Amino acid sequence: RGDADLWLVNTCTVKNPSEQAMVNIMAKGRELGKPMVVAGCVPQGDRKSKSLEGVSLLGVSQIDRVVEAVEETLRGNEVKLLAKKSLPRLDLPKVRKNRHVEIIPLSTGCLGSCTYCKTKHARGELGSYDPDEIVARARAAAEDPEIREIWLSSEDTGAYGRDLGMRLPELLRRIIEVLPKSGKTRLRVGMSNPPFMLDSLEEIAECLNHPLVF
């Protein structure tokens, strides 16, 4: 980290410890004189925070412009790319932190109206990815000899598809179909809030009881 030309700090705003970790990292970066790009929920939801002064900001739906943000910051410019737009592409290049795990985002935002929630302020209303794109990515991961687990992630997995006129079990059944019968690759379903699970509870339970799902 000390040898890096620039620090790219990806942030989460769900819990205070996450934001405090960001503040600590940025303080160290400033101490070392590092140019910084701060991305994710914190700049999107709290762009006027004093802790974000003097650094470049990258919003939650601007991930496809990260190279542009880094290059401009290295040139000495301070960029603010925070405009909301359509969902980022699912096929953007990435480096897996764990080479045996493929993480697939199902959606962004949620259907809740919790006034205390900064995540809702940052992420906005529910936006679900096309099921065909998700299944295609799951199939590619299942065919990868190194992948052992596929993780489905979202702010609220249970709400997936309601903006598309569908429900989560429909997607889960399609993904299960592309998993290898040998059990080489298994499916993990991420967190969900209860309200959006109840009307499909039996179907979801059936999917979760599948031997390839955990």
Disulfide bonds with the S-S distance in Angstrom:
none
